[in-house]
């Protein structure tokens, strides 16, 4: 047995110990360097990216830093209260069903797990949307999907969308929302990604139009709710009726916004 007092490492042992130390130091530094951080500022707006789940950070940063297309839409006014706007955002299948019944669009959506939805806008774009972060004024989404059009071939890619929701009063003292969206899209095909840089105005216009159309459709839904709440509720209750809790929420919101400031319904009622 060799005592600790008499042991003196030889040159080879010292080299091995030093190498282990370098490896441990490098591993520690590499691990810290790989901790992904997201830029908080987008189109002049600051988002609470520090609250994003670390499991998402690197995935989103890769798309933002290597995006093929950067798009901005808004600010756009929508004729919906903040509570109703957020309610529709929280349940895309319900929003899509209501839009279809009112013949405002061809949207379809299905839940595919917690905060994960499949969607189809009926005009060539379809894919999966996941809610990465949400609070009353900010949303961050991850999208993965495809787009088909006559102008461009089959496009497949991923996107990060930042949404800011503001609240204000319109000229009639109705509460409205103000939406601003910033999207970073990365095409999966390297050739098409390079082509996008050449055809950037066209590709960017297509991406922005998809975002803008969605917001404008929601605005049209809000206008119908204000002008013809009976029709909205009737469509929601037509067989097969939308889920009971959605109908109850609609009735509550439509009654509230249909009563004028003097508190009288003036003979108007919502069944």
C-alpha positions in Angstrom: 0.0 0.0 0.0 1.3 3.5 -0.9 0.7 6.2 1.7 -0.5 9.7 0.6 2.7 11.3 2.1 5.0 9.2 -0.1 3.0 9.4 -3.4 4.4 11.8 -6.0 2.6 11.7 -9.4 4.8 11.2 -12.4 4.8 13.3 -15.6 2.1 11.2 -17.2 -0.2 11.3 -14.2 0.3 15.1 -13.9 -0.6 15.5 -17.6 -3.7 13.4 -17.1 -4.8 15.4 -14.1 -4.2 18.7 -16.0 -6.2 17.4 -19.0 -9.1 16.4 -16.8 -9.1 19.9 -15.3 -9.1 21.5 -18.7 -12.0 19.3 -19.8 -14.0 20.1 -16.7 -13.4 23.8 -17.1 -14.3 23.7 -20.8 -17.4 21.7 -20.1 -18.6 24.2 -17.5 -17.9 27.1 -19.8 -19.5 25.4 -22.8 -22.6 24.6 -20.8 -23.0 28.3 -19.7 -22.4 29.5 -23.2 -25.1 27.2 -24.5 -27.8 28.8 -22.2 -29.9 30.5 -24.8 -31.3 33.9 -24.3 -34.0 35.5 -26.5 -34.0 39.2 -27.6 -36.7 41.0 -25.7 -37.2 43.9 -28.2 -39.3 43.3 -31.4 -40.6 46.1 -33.6 -40.2 48.6 -30.8 -42.0 46.4 -28.3 -40.5 44.7 -25.3 -41.6 41.2 -24.4 -41.0 39.3 -21.1 -38.8 36.7 -22.8 -37.1 35.9 -19.5 -40.3 34.1 -18.5 -40.1 31.7 -21.4 -39.5 28.1 -20.5 -35.8 27.4 -21.0 -36.7 24.3 -23.0 -38.1 26.6 -25.7 -35.4 29.3 -25.7 -32.8 27.7 -28.0 -35.5 26.5 -30.4 -37.0 29.9 -30.7 -33.7 31.7 -30.9 -32.5 29.6 -33.8 -35.5 30.7 -35.8 -35.3 34.3 -34.9 -31.5 34.6 -35.7 -31.7 32.6 -38.9 -35.0 33.7 -40.2 -35.8 33.8 -43.9 -38.6 36.3 -43.5 -39.4 38.9 -40.9 -42.9 40.3 -40.9 -44.8 43.0 -38.9 -48.5 43.6 -38.8 -50.2 46.4 -36.9 -51.1 48.0 -34.7 -54.6 47.0 -35.9 -57.8 47.8 -34.0 -60.3 45.0 -33.5 -63.9 45.5 -32.4 -63.6 43.2 -29.4 -63.2 43.7 -25.7 -60.0 42.5 -24.1 -61.8 39.7 -22.3 -63.5 38.4 -25.4 -60.4 38.8 -27.6 -58.3 36.7 -25.1 -61.1 34.1 -24.8 -61.0 33.6 -28.6 -57.2 33.3 -28.5 -57.4 30.7 -25.8 -59.7 28.4 -27.8 -58.9 28.5 -31.5 -61.3 25.6 -32.3 -64.2 27.7 -30.9 -63.1 30.8 -32.7 -62.8 29.0 -36.0 -66.2 27.3 -35.6 -67.9 30.6 -34.9 -66.1 32.3 -37.9 -67.2 29.5 -40.2 -70.9 29.6 -39.0 -71.0 33.3 -39.6 -69.4 32.8 -43.0 -66.5 35.1 -42.2 -63.8 32.7 -43.2 -62.9 29.0 -43.8 -60.8 28.5 -40.7 -60.6 25.1 -39.0 -58.8 24.2 -35.8 -58.5 21.2 -33.5 -56.8 20.8 -30.1 -53.8 18.6 -30.2 -52.7 18.7 -26.5 -52.2 21.3 -23.8 -51.8 24.8 -25.5 -51.2 23.0 -28.8 -53.5 23.3 -31.8 -53.8 22.3 -35.5 -55.1 24.9 -37.8 -56.1 25.4 -41.5 -57.0 28.9 -42.8 -58.7 27.4 -45.9 -56.5 29.3 -48.2 -53.4 27.2 -48.4 -51.8 27.6 -44.9 -52.0 24.8 -42.3 -50.0 23.5 -39.4 -49.5 23.3 -35.7 -49.5 26.3 -33.3 -48.1 26.1 -29.8 -48.5 28.7 -27.1 -45.0 29.2 -25.7 -45.9 32.1 -23.3 -49.0 34.1 -22.4 -50.1 36.9 -20.1 -52.9 39.5 -20.3 -50.9 41.7 -22.8 -48.4 39.4 -24.5 -48.3 36.1 -26.3 -45.5 34.2 -27.9 -46.3 31.4 -30.3 -44.3 28.7 -32.1 -45.7 27.6 -35.5 -44.8 24.7 -37.8 -46.6 24.2 -41.0 -46.9 24.5 -44.8 -48.3 26.9 -47.4 -49.4 26.2 -50.9 -50.0 28.9 -53.5 -49.9 29.4 -57.3 -47.1 32.0 -56.9 -44.7 29.8 -54.9 -44.1 26.1 -54.6 -44.8 24.0 -51.6 -43.4 26.0 -48.6 -42.6 24.3 -45.3 -41.2 26.0 -42.3 -41.3 27.2 -38.7 -42.1 30.6 -37.2 -42.0 32.5 -34.0 -44.8 35.0 -33.5 -44.8 37.8 -30.9 -48.3 39.3 -30.2 -48.9 42.4 -28.1 -52.5 43.2 -27.0 -53.5 46.7 -26.0 -56.8 48.0 -24.8 -58.4 51.3 -25.7 -61.8 53.0 -26.1 -63.2 53.8 -29.6 -65.2 56.9 -30.5 -68.4 55.3 -29.2 -66.7 54.5 -25.8 -66.6 50.8 -26.7 -63.6 48.8 -25.4 -61.5 47.7 -28.3 -58.2 45.8 -28.6 -55.1 46.9 -30.5 -53.0 44.1 -31.9 -49.4 44.1 -33.1 -47.8 41.0 -34.4 -44.1 40.4 -35.2 -43.2 37.1 -37.0 -39.9 35.4 -37.8 -40.2 32.6 -40.4 -37.5 30.1 -41.2 -38.1 27.9 -44.3 -36.9 24.3 -44.0 -35.6 24.0 -47.5 -32.2 25.7 -47.8 -32.7 26.4 -51.5 -36.1 28.0 -51.0 -34.7 29.9 -48.0 -32.0 31.3 -50.3 -34.7 32.0 -52.9 -36.7 33.9 -50.3 -33.9 36.3 -49.9 -34.1 37.1 -53.6 -37.9 37.1 -53.7 -38.1 38.7 -50.3 -40.8 41.3 -51.1 -43.1 38.6 -52.5 -42.6 36.1 -49.8 -42.7 38.7 -47.0 -46.0 40.0 -48.5 -47.5 36.5 -48.4 -46.4 36.0 -44.8 -47.7 39.4 -43.7 -51.0 38.9 -45.5 -51.6 35.6 -43.6 -51.2 37.4 -40.3 -53.2 40.5 -41.3 -56.1 38.4 -42.6 -56.4 36.5 -39.3 -56.6 39.8 -37.3 -59.0 41.4 -39.7 -61.3 38.3 -39.6 -61.4 38.6 -35.8 -62.3 42.3 -36.2 -65.1 41.4 -38.6 -66.3 38.9 -36.0 -66.3 41.7 -33.4 -68.3 44.0 -35.6 -71.0 41.3 -36.2 -71.2 40.7 -32.4 -71.8 44.4 -31.8 -74.3 45.0 -34.6 -76.2 41.7 -34.7 -75.6 39.8 -31.4 -78.9 37.8 -31.9 -77.5 36.3 -35.1 -74.2 35.4 -33.4 -75.9 33.6 -30.6 -78.4 31.9 -33.0 -75.5 30.5 -35.1 -73.7 29.3 -32.0 -76.8 27.4 -30.9 -77.8 26.0 -34.3 -77.6 22.2 -34.3 -75.1 20.8 -33.6 -74.8 23.5 -30.9 -71.3 24.7 -29.9 -70.2 23.5 -26.4 -72.6 24.8 -23.7 -69.9 26.7 -21.8 -69.0 28.6 -24.9 -72.6 29.5 -25.6 -73.0 30.6 -22.0 -70.0 32.9 -22.2 -71.2 34.4 -25.5 -74.6 35.1 -24.1 -73.1 36.8 -21.1 -70.7 39.0 -23.2 -73.3 39.9 -25.8 -75.9 40.9 -23.3 -73.3 43.1 -21.5 -72.2 44.9 -24.6 -75.7 45.3 -25.9 -77.0 47.3 -22.9 -76.5 51.0 -23.4 -74.8 53.3 -20.8 -78.2 54.3 -19.2 -78.5 50.6 -18.2 -81.8 50.0 -20.1 -82.0 47.4 -22.8 -84.7 49.5 -24.5 -86.9 46.5 -25.2 -84.0 44.6 -26.9 -83.1 41.2 -25.6 -80.9 38.3 -26.4 -82.6 35.0 -26.0 
